[in-house]
Every structure is written in C-alpha cells, then in structure tokens.
Amino acid sequence: MVAVKTTEIAAFLKSAATRIDVYLICGSDVGQVSEVAKEIATSLAASSNPPGEILRLSDQDLAQTPGRLVMEARSLSMFGGRPVIMVKHNQQLTQGIVEELLDGGPLAGFVIIEAGNLKRDAKIRQTFEKAKNGAAIVCYGADERNLPQLIRDDVKAAGLSIAPDAVAHLATLLGADWAVSRSEIAMLILYAAGEIEITLADVEGIVGDASALGFDAGIKD
C-alpha cells in the first residue's frame, strides 16, 4: 500500500497516475474525504488524452448490478481517455469486489473508493497494504499539523500571497472541521480580492473563531 498525506497529493499524482489504479480515501472528516476524492478524480481524468469521464456509482447501482464496478473499471470509454469511477464504501462493495479490482489484472479506468474512519486492521486497509496498484490516503481533518499548508495552498491558488503572521493567526482561529475551515479561507480570499498579499489586519477584520463556532454547534446538536 502507498500511504499518502493530504498535503502530498498533488506531487504524488504526478508520479503515480501510470501505476496506481485504485485509490482508497478514508478518514473521520467526511467533508475532507469527499473533497480529496473529487480533487483526485479531476486530476486523474485530466491525466489522459482526451480527458477521461468521471462516473459515480451509487449504492443502488451496486445493489442492482453487483458486478458493475468491476465491469466499468475494465471497460474502455466510448469517448476515449481513462474513465474515473467513484464509489462509496458500503455493504454492496464486498471484499471480493475490492480484491478483484486490486489483484485481477490491469484496469481500463481508475477507481476511487470513499470510506469513513477505517482502523488499521480493517480488512479493506489490509487488502490495500498488499496491493501494488493501490494507494490509501487518510484524511485527518484540518488539524494544527496541516492547517498552515492548507491556508497557503488555497491563497496561492487564488493568485495571492499571505504574510507569515497572518497564516499563524488564521490557523489559531480555524477549527478541525475541514469544510468550515475552507469556507473561512474562501471568505478571507474574497475579502482580499484586488490585494497582492493578505495581512494580519485582513485576518483580524474578517475571520471569526471557527473552532468556537464548531464547538457551539456541537453543543446545540
């Protein structure tokens, strides 16, 4: 199994697109798992020429046709390019299907499996550990280890820069919820539109304490 940190995804995909067919995205932060899966799907689809199509199979699709995931993964797209098939880990996605994807020979398309917070001894994770064409990416949420990098990456993608003290202060305001953190960063970027660099004053003027907001929401729930 290839284990990849969320901050290393972009670099990993540049070198892995030709040798990794099946991706397992898991973690306790549902929003981050979904976002990372979409990011990887978009990148993989664009890696072939012409670009591959992205197909999402639902629980109902798998229930109605148990072999559909494997069939789609082994079928060439009529539009050209390598297709990307996305699916959620559930009871329809049996261990036998996972093993066939990982050990049943080359695939015509990519497969992305979104899962919850899987323990290290979970059967699907153990299966990925033995696979040569699989990669597992564990999403830990927007914790203190990756928040600064998340901030810098989002700001850079928007064509801006951000002062080091602004990054440090913003990281203390953001909570562990990935979706809420991304929303706060997006709001800051919108506020700073037209500027070259986001400053500490910008952060203090627009961003609230997202960690406190998340805590309050948890109490209300």
C-alpha positions as CSV (number, residue, x, y, z in Angstrom):
1,M,0.0,0.0,0.0
2,V,1.2,3.5,-0.7
3,A,0.2,5.8,2.1
4,V,-0.1,9.5,1.2
5,K,-0.6,12.6,3.3
6,T,-3.2,15.0,2.1
7,T,-0.6,17.7,1.7
8,E,1.4,15.4,-0.7
9,I,-1.5,14.5,-3.0
10,A,-0.6,16.9,-5.9
11,A,3.0,15.7,-6.1
12,F,2.0,12.1,-5.7
13,L,-0.5,12.1,-8.5
14,K,2.2,13.4,-10.9
15,S,4.2,10.3,-10.5
16,A,1.5,7.7,-9.6
17,A,-1.1,8.1,-12.4
18,T,0.5,5.5,-14.5
19,R,1.0,2.8,-11.8
20,I,-1.9,3.3,-9.3
21,D,-5.4,2.2,-10.5
22,V,-7.4,2.1,-7.2
23,Y,-7.5,4.8,-4.5
24,L,-8.9,4.4,-1.0
25,I,-9.8,7.8,0.6
26,C,-10.7,7.4,4.2
27,G,-11.0,9.4,7.5
28,S,-13.3,10.8,10.1
29,D,-13.8,14.2,8.3
30,V,-16.5,13.4,5.7
31,G,-16.1,16.8,4.1
32,Q,-12.4,16.4,3.6
33,V,-12.7,12.8,2.3
34,S,-15.3,14.0,-0.3
35,E,-13.2,17.0,-1.4
36,V,-9.9,15.0,-1.6
37,A,-11.8,12.3,-3.7
38,K,-13.1,14.9,-6.1
39,E,-9.6,16.5,-6.4
40,I,-8.0,13.2,-7.2
41,A,-10.8,12.3,-9.7
42,T,-10.4,15.6,-11.5
43,S,-6.6,15.2,-11.7
44,L,-6.8,11.6,-12.9
45,A,-9.4,12.4,-15.5
46,A,-7.2,15.1,-16.9
47,S,-4.1,12.9,-17.0
48,S,-5.2,11.1,-20.2
49,N,-5.7,12.5,-23.7
50,P,-8.5,13.0,-24.4
51,P,-9.6,13.5,-20.7
52,G,-11.5,10.7,-19.2
53,E,-15.0,10.9,-17.9
54,I,-15.9,10.8,-14.2
55,L,-18.7,8.3,-13.3
56,R,-20.2,8.0,-9.8
57,L,-21.9,4.7,-8.9
58,S,-24.5,4.8,-6.1
59,D,-25.3,2.2,-3.5
60,Q,-28.4,1.4,-5.6
61,D,-26.2,0.9,-8.7
62,L,-24.1,-1.7,-6.9
63,A,-27.1,-3.4,-5.4
64,Q,-28.9,-3.8,-8.7
65,T,-25.8,-4.9,-10.6
66,P,-23.1,-6.3,-8.1
67,G,-20.5,-6.7,-10.8
68,R,-20.9,-3.3,-12.3
69,L,-18.0,-1.6,-10.6
70,V,-15.5,-4.2,-11.9
71,M,-17.2,-4.1,-15.4
72,E,-16.9,-0.3,-15.6
73,A,-13.3,-0.4,-14.4
74,R,-12.4,-2.9,-17.1
75,S,-14.3,-1.2,-19.9
76,L,-12.8,1.3,-22.3
77,S,-14.7,4.6,-22.5
78,M,-16.5,5.2,-25.8
79,F,-15.4,8.8,-25.5
80,G,-11.7,8.0,-25.2
81,G,-9.4,8.6,-22.2
82,R,-9.3,6.6,-19.0
83,P,-12.6,6.8,-17.1
84,V,-12.7,7.5,-13.3
85,I,-15.3,5.6,-11.3
86,M,-16.2,6.9,-7.9
87,V,-18.0,4.9,-5.3
88,K,-18.6,4.9,-1.5
89,H,-17.5,2.0,0.7
90,N,-20.6,0.2,1.9
91,Q,-22.1,-3.3,2.2
92,Q,-22.6,-3.6,-1.6
93,L,-18.8,-3.1,-2.1
94,T,-17.8,-6.5,-0.9
95,Q,-14.3,-7.7,-0.1
96,G,-14.4,-9.9,-3.2
97,I,-15.0,-6.9,-5.4
98,V,-12.2,-4.9,-3.8
99,E,-9.8,-7.9,-4.2
100,E,-10.8,-8.3,-7.9
101,L,-10.0,-4.6,-8.6
102,L,-6.6,-4.8,-6.9
103,D,-5.5,-8.3,-7.9
104,G,-7.5,-9.1,-11.1
105,G,-5.2,-7.6,-13.6
106,P,-4.8,-4.2,-15.4
107,L,-7.8,-1.8,-15.3
108,A,-9.0,0.3,-18.2
109,G,-10.1,3.0,-15.7
110,F,-9.3,4.4,-12.3
111,V,-11.4,3.6,-9.2
112,I,-11.8,5.9,-6.2
113,I,-13.4,4.5,-3.0
114,E,-14.6,6.9,-0.4
115,A,-14.7,5.5,3.1
116,G,-15.2,6.5,6.7
117,N,-12.7,6.3,9.6
118,L,-11.2,2.9,9.0
119,K,-9.0,1.3,11.6
120,R,-5.6,0.0,10.7
121,D,-6.8,-3.6,11.0
122,A,-9.9,-3.0,8.8
123,K,-10.0,-5.7,6.1
124,I,-10.1,-3.3,3.2
125,R,-7.0,-1.4,4.5
126,Q,-5.1,-4.7,4.9
127,T,-6.0,-5.6,1.4
128,F,-4.6,-2.3,0.1
129,E,-1.4,-3.0,2.1
130,K,-0.8,-6.0,-0.1
131,A,-1.7,-4.4,-3.4
132,K,0.9,-3.0,-5.9
133,N,-1.7,-0.9,-7.8
134,G,-3.5,0.7,-4.8
135,A,-3.0,3.8,-2.7
136,A,-4.6,4.8,0.6
137,I,-5.0,8.4,1.6
138,V,-6.1,9.0,5.2
139,C,-7.8,12.4,5.9
140,Y,-7.2,13.7,9.4
141,G,-9.2,16.9,9.1
142,A,-7.8,20.4,9.3
143,D,-5.7,19.9,12.4
144,E,-2.8,22.0,13.6
145,R,-0.3,19.9,11.5
146,N,-1.8,20.8,8.1
147,L,-3.8,24.0,8.6
148,P,-0.9,26.3,7.7
149,Q,-0.3,24.4,4.5
150,L,-4.0,24.4,3.7
151,I,-4.1,28.1,4.1
152,R,-1.1,28.8,1.9
153,D,-2.3,26.4,-0.8
154,D,-5.7,28.0,-1.0
155,V,-4.4,31.5,-1.0
156,K,-1.8,30.7,-3.7
157,A,-4.4,29.0,-5.9
158,A,-6.3,32.3,-5.7
159,G,-3.3,34.2,-7.0
160,L,-2.5,35.9,-3.7
161,S,0.2,35.6,-1.1
162,I,-0.3,35.7,2.7
163,A,2.0,37.1,5.4
164,P,3.6,34.5,7.8
165,D,2.0,36.2,10.9
166,A,-1.4,36.1,9.1
167,V,-1.0,32.4,8.5
168,A,-0.1,31.7,12.1
169,H,-3.0,33.7,13.5
170,L,-5.5,32.3,11.0
171,A,-4.5,28.8,11.9
172,T,-5.4,29.5,15.6
173,L,-8.9,30.7,14.5
174,L,-9.8,27.8,12.3
175,G,-11.3,24.6,13.7
176,A,-10.8,20.9,12.9
177,D,-13.8,20.8,10.5
178,W,-12.4,20.8,7.0
179,A,-15.4,22.3,5.3
180,V,-15.8,25.1,7.8
181,S,-12.1,25.9,7.5
182,R,-12.2,26.0,3.7
183,S,-15.2,28.3,3.9
184,E,-13.5,30.7,6.2
185,I,-10.4,30.8,4.0
186,A,-12.5,31.4,0.9
187,M,-14.3,34.3,2.6
188,L,-10.9,35.8,3.5
189,I,-9.7,35.5,-0.1
190,L,-12.9,37.2,-1.4
191,Y,-12.4,40.0,1.2
192,A,-8.8,40.5,0.0
193,A,-9.7,40.5,-3.7
194,G,-7.5,43.1,-5.5
195,E,-4.7,42.9,-3.0
196,I,-1.3,41.4,-3.5
197,E,-0.8,40.0,0.0
198,I,-3.3,39.1,2.8
199,T,-2.1,40.7,6.0
200,L,-2.7,40.1,9.7
201,A,-5.1,43.0,9.7
202,D,-7.2,41.3,7.0
203,V,-7.5,38.1,9.1
204,E,-8.4,40.1,12.2
205,G,-11.0,42.0,10.3
206,I,-12.9,39.2,8.6
207,V,-12.3,35.8,10.1
208,G,-14.2,34.6,13.2
209,D,-13.2,31.8,15.6
210,A,-14.3,28.8,13.6
211,S,-13.2,26.4,16.3
212,A,-15.6,28.1,18.8
213,L,-18.3,28.1,16.2
214,G,-17.8,24.3,15.7
215,F,-17.9,23.8,19.5
216,D,-21.1,25.8,19.9
217,A,-22.7,23.8,17.0
218,G,-21.8,20.6,18.7
219,I,-23.5,21.7,21.9
220,K,-26.7,22.6,20.1
221,D,-26.7,19.2,18.4
